[in-house]
Amino acid sequence: MDNSESGLEIDFGVSEISLAELKGKDGESEDCYLADRDLKFFALFDGLDGEKGSHAVAELALKTTKNILAQYEVPTTSSNLAWMMERINDILRESGEVGGTSCILARVVEGVDAPKLIFAAMGDSRIYLRKNGQAFQVTFDDDLRQKDLDAMKIFDPEKRKELMETKVRKYLNSGDKFEISYNNSGEVALNKGDRILICSDGVTGETDGEKLSTENITAIFGREFDDETTARVFVRVARKMDDRTAIVISVR
């Protein structure tokens, strides 16, 4: 099939910084990403913070993504992306690597009436869309909910607070049954001038003192910097001490 989308133009910029760099040290990020201009395809993998082997898992997930894109037709629906994510998960589990990673797969494609963003996500990396001057969250964290803690019979208030702030419930290579949350696979219509943010949780934060709100994201987009500068601003204003990656995409 034709991998190009006639009449559909995008620009994008990427910025990243590792936790080691934030601490003034040498060290690699556990975030791995792909931004392919020709395919208008984007992927982000964030190795789970502190888990042994998570960087290797994120790297293998990225390598597998590239292999799938080379071997199969480029995804055109969110169902294609969901299949792709499950295949990546299968390869990770077969590898025997220890650790896990969040995952976002996304592509800008032509729709019947307008371009659209197709996506599939798992974990706590996020997609935001700025439309008509207002940003809103497209994907949602696969984190622990109150009902999950009840089912686990964890009732201590401090322990519940700690787990809800730090634990991701779904991620790749978890060993659990593969299942994408219903609200983390789909599509959204795009118009000229819309902008998209794909970022790791190092940008958005977890606790109250770290969180980058939707209002913050709207304000940063509102400064109308070019995509690379905007991505760099997101990475620099983030408050969580973690690896940070931001991909900013503009529809032209």
C-alpha positions in Angstrom: 0.0 0.0 0.0 1.0 3.6 -0.4 2.6 4.7 2.9 2.2 8.4 2.1 -0.9 10.4 2.8 -1.6 12.8 -0.1 -2.6 16.3 0.9 -1.9 15.7 4.6 1.1 17.6 6.0 2.5 17.5 9.5 5.6 18.9 11.3 7.0 17.7 14.6 9.7 18.2 17.1 11.2 16.0 19.8 13.0 16.7 23.1 14.3 14.4 25.8 16.4 14.5 28.9 17.4 11.6 31.2 17.1 11.5 34.9 20.9 11.1 35.1 21.3 14.4 33.2 18.8 16.1 35.6 21.1 15.0 38.4 24.2 16.2 36.6 25.5 12.7 35.9 26.1 10.4 32.9 23.4 7.8 32.2 20.9 6.6 29.6 17.2 7.3 29.6 14.7 4.5 30.0 12.5 6.3 27.4 12.8 5.1 23.8 10.8 6.7 20.9 10.2 6.6 17.2 9.1 9.6 15.1 8.8 8.8 11.4 8.0 11.7 9.2 7.2 9.7 6.0 4.8 7.3 7.8 3.5 9.9 10.1 4.0 7.3 12.8 5.0 7.8 16.4 5.9 5.4 19.2 7.0 6.0 22.8 8.2 3.4 25.3 8.9 4.4 28.9 10.7 1.7 30.9 9.1 1.3 34.4 11.0 3.5 36.8 13.5 1.6 38.9 12.7 -1.9 37.6 15.8 -3.9 36.6 16.0 -4.4 32.9 13.3 -1.9 32.0 15.7 0.1 29.6 16.4 -3.1 27.7 12.7 -3.9 27.5 11.9 -0.4 26.1 14.8 -0.7 23.6 13.5 -4.2 22.4 10.0 -2.8 22.1 11.3 0.0 19.9 13.3 -2.4 17.8 10.3 -4.7 17.4 8.1 -1.8 16.3 10.6 -0.9 13.6 10.7 -4.6 12.4 6.9 -4.8 12.3 6.7 -1.6 10.3 9.3 -3.0 7.8 7.5 -6.4 7.5 3.8 -5.5 7.4 1.5 -2.8 5.9 1.6 0.4 7.9 -1.3 0.6 10.4 -4.4 2.5 9.2 -6.8 1.9 12.1 -6.5 1.8 15.9 -7.3 -2.0 15.7 -4.1 -2.3 13.6 -2.2 -0.5 16.3 -3.7 -2.7 19.0 -2.6 -5.8 17.1 0.8 -4.3 16.7 1.1 -3.6 20.5 0.0 -7.2 21.3 2.7 -8.5 18.9 5.3 -6.3 20.6 4.2 -7.7 24.0 4.5 -11.3 22.7 8.1 -10.6 21.6 9.0 -9.1 24.9 7.6 -12.0 26.8 9.4 -14.5 24.5 12.7 -12.7 25.0 12.9 -13.4 28.7 13.8 -9.8 29.5 13.0 -8.7 33.0 11.1 -5.4 33.5 8.3 -3.6 31.8 7.5 -0.6 29.7 4.5 1.7 29.0 3.6 2.1 25.3 2.1 4.6 23.0 1.6 3.9 19.3 0.0 6.6 17.1 -0.3 7.7 13.5 -1.8 10.7 11.7 -3.8 9.4 8.7 -6.3 10.7 6.2 -10.0 10.2 7.1 -13.1 10.3 5.0 -13.8 14.0 5.7 -10.7 15.1 7.7 -7.4 13.7 8.9 -7.4 11.8 12.2 -5.1 10.5 14.9 -5.3 6.8 15.5 -3.8 5.6 18.7 -3.3 2.7 21.2 -1.8 3.2 24.6 -0.9 1.2 27.7 0.7 2.5 30.9 1.2 6.0 32.1 2.6 7.9 29.1 0.0 10.2 27.6 -1.4 11.8 24.4 -2.9 15.4 24.5 -4.6 17.2 21.7 -4.7 21.0 21.4 -7.8 22.0 19.4 -9.4 25.4 19.0 -6.9 26.8 21.6 -7.7 24.3 24.3 -5.8 21.1 25.2 -7.5 18.0 26.4 -6.2 14.5 27.4 -6.7 11.8 24.8 -5.3 8.7 26.7 -5.5 7.9 30.4 -3.2 6.3 32.8 -3.5 2.6 33.5 -3.0 3.2 37.2 -4.4 1.6 40.3 -8.0 2.6 41.2 -9.8 2.5 44.5 -11.6 -0.7 43.5 -8.3 -2.4 42.6 -7.0 -1.7 46.1 -10.2 -3.0 47.7 -9.9 -6.2 45.7 -6.2 -6.5 46.9 -7.5 -6.0 50.4 -5.2 -3.0 51.0 -7.0 -0.7 53.4 -4.2 1.2 55.1 -4.7 4.9 54.0 -1.0 5.7 53.7 -0.3 2.5 51.7 -3.2 3.2 49.4 -2.0 6.7 48.8 1.5 5.5 48.0 0.4 2.8 45.6 -2.1 5.0 43.8 0.7 7.6 43.2 3.4 5.3 42.1 2.1 2.0 40.6 1.1 1.4 37.0 -1.5 -1.4 36.7 -1.0 -2.3 33.0 2.2 -2.3 31.0 4.0 -4.4 28.4 5.8 -7.5 29.5 3.9 -7.6 32.8 3.1 -11.3 32.5 -0.6 -10.6 32.8 -3.2 -11.1 30.1 -2.8 -8.6 27.4 -5.7 -6.1 27.4 -5.8 -2.5 26.3 -8.2 -0.3 28.4 -11.3 0.6 26.4 -10.5 4.3 26.4 -6.9 3.9 25.4 -7.5 2.8 21.8 -9.3 4.8 19.2 -9.2 7.8 16.9 -9.8 11.6 17.1 -10.5 13.9 14.2 -7.9 16.5 13.3 -8.1 19.9 11.7 -5.4 22.3 10.3 -3.8 24.0 13.2 -4.3 21.2 15.8 -1.3 20.2 17.8 -0.5 16.9 19.6 1.7 16.1 22.6 2.9 12.6 23.1 4.9 12.4 26.4 6.2 10.1 29.1 5.1 10.5 32.7 8.3 12.3 33.4 6.7 15.3 31.7 3.2 15.1 33.2 4.2 14.0 36.7 2.4 11.9 39.3 2.1 13.6 42.7 0.4 16.9 43.3 3.6 18.8 43.5 4.8 17.4 40.1 1.7 17.4 38.0 1.6 19.4 34.8 -2.1 20.2 34.4 -4.1 20.4 31.2 -4.2 24.2 31.8 -0.4 24.3 31.9 -0.3 22.3 28.7 -2.8 24.7 27.0 -0.7 27.7 28.1 2.5 26.2 26.7 0.9 25.4 23.4 -0.6 29.0 23.4 2.9 30.5 23.2 3.0 29.2 19.6 6.6 28.2 19.5 7.8 25.9 16.7 7.4 22.2 17.5 10.9 21.5 18.6 11.0 24.5 20.9 7.6 23.6 22.3 8.8 20.0 23.0 11.8 21.4 24.7 9.7 23.7 26.9 7.5 20.7 28.0 10.6 18.8 29.0 12.2 21.7 30.8 9.1 22.9 32.8 8.3 19.4 34.0 8.8 18.9 37.7 9.1 15.1 38.2 12.6 13.8 38.7 12.4 11.2 35.9 13.4 10.6 32.3 11.4 13.0 30.2 10.4 12.7 26.5 8.0 15.0 24.6 7.0 14.7 20.9 5.0 17.7 19.6 3.1 17.3 16.3 1.4 20.0 14.2 -1.2 19.5 11.5 -0.6 21.8 8.6 
